[in-house]
Amino acid sequence: MLCTIIAFDKPNHVDLRMKTRPSHLEWMGKENPKAIFIGPMLADDGQTPIGSVFVCDFESLEAAKAFASRDPYAHAGLFEKVIIQPTRKVFPKD
């Protein structure tokens, strides 16, 4: 099941994101999700990270929620709000 996870950082928490980033990247390497897209959401300046976006294939919505709960960013208290929803790929057609 494709799911989208959108995690919004708490305002003014770039330092916490940068401090936690090595642990997050190591965790991502171990989790190795079936990713369509994973990357930071950026502020209008196109540089400053303000959140995370994951579009991945999970076994279920519950598995997506469990995945998100294990993220070191979540454990560090970085996120203000997290949205996890099933999604469907329309374009590009495979």
C-alpha positions in Angstrom: 0.0 0.0 0.0 1.4 3.4 -1.0 1.4 5.9 1.9 2.5 9.4 2.2 4.1 10.7 5.4 4.4 14.5 5.7 6.1 15.6 8.9 6.3 19.3 9.7 9.2 20.4 11.9 8.6 22.6 14.9 9.4 26.2 14.0 13.1 27.3 14.6 14.3 23.7 15.1 16.8 23.5 12.2 19.6 22.9 14.7 17.8 19.9 16.2 17.3 18.5 12.6 21.0 18.9 11.7 22.1 17.4 15.0 19.8 14.4 14.5 20.4 14.0 10.8 23.2 11.4 11.0 21.1 9.1 13.2 18.1 9.6 10.8 20.2 8.7 7.8 21.7 5.7 9.5 18.2 4.5 10.5 16.9 5.1 6.9 19.7 2.8 5.6 18.7 0.1 8.1 14.9 0.4 7.5 15.4 0.5 3.7 11.8 1.4 2.9 10.4 0.7 -0.6 10.6 4.4 -1.5 9.0 6.2 -4.4 10.3 9.5 -2.9 11.9 10.6 0.3 13.3 14.0 1.0 13.1 17.2 3.0 10.4 19.7 2.6 12.0 23.1 2.2 11.1 26.7 3.1 10.4 29.3 0.3 14.2 30.0 0.1 14.6 26.5 -1.3 17.4 25.7 1.2 16.0 25.6 4.8 14.5 22.2 5.8 11.1 22.6 7.4 9.9 19.0 7.4 10.1 15.6 5.7 8.2 13.9 2.9 8.0 10.1 2.4 6.1 8.3 -0.3 6.7 4.6 0.2 5.1 1.2 -0.3 4.2 -0.3 3.1 2.4 -3.5 4.1 -0.4 -1.5 5.6 -1.3 2.0 7.0 -0.4 0.6 10.4 3.0 -0.3 9.1 3.5 3.2 7.8 2.5 4.6 11.2 4.9 2.3 12.9 7.7 3.3 10.5 7.1 7.0 11.2 7.1 6.4 15.0 10.6 4.9 14.8 12.2 7.8 13.0 15.0 9.4 15.1 13.6 12.8 14.2 10.3 11.8 15.9 12.2 10.5 18.9 14.1 13.8 19.2 10.9 15.8 19.3 11.5 17.5 16.0 8.1 17.2 14.5 5.2 19.6 15.2 2.7 17.6 13.1 2.7 14.4 11.2 0.2 13.4 8.5 0.1 9.7 7.4 -2.3 8.8 4.6 -2.8 6.1 2.0 -2.0 7.5 -1.5 -2.2 6.4 -5.1 0.3 7.0 -7.9 -1.3 8.3 -11.1 1.7 9.8 -13.0 4.0 9.0 -14.4 2.5 5.8 -15.6 4.9 2.8 -15.3 
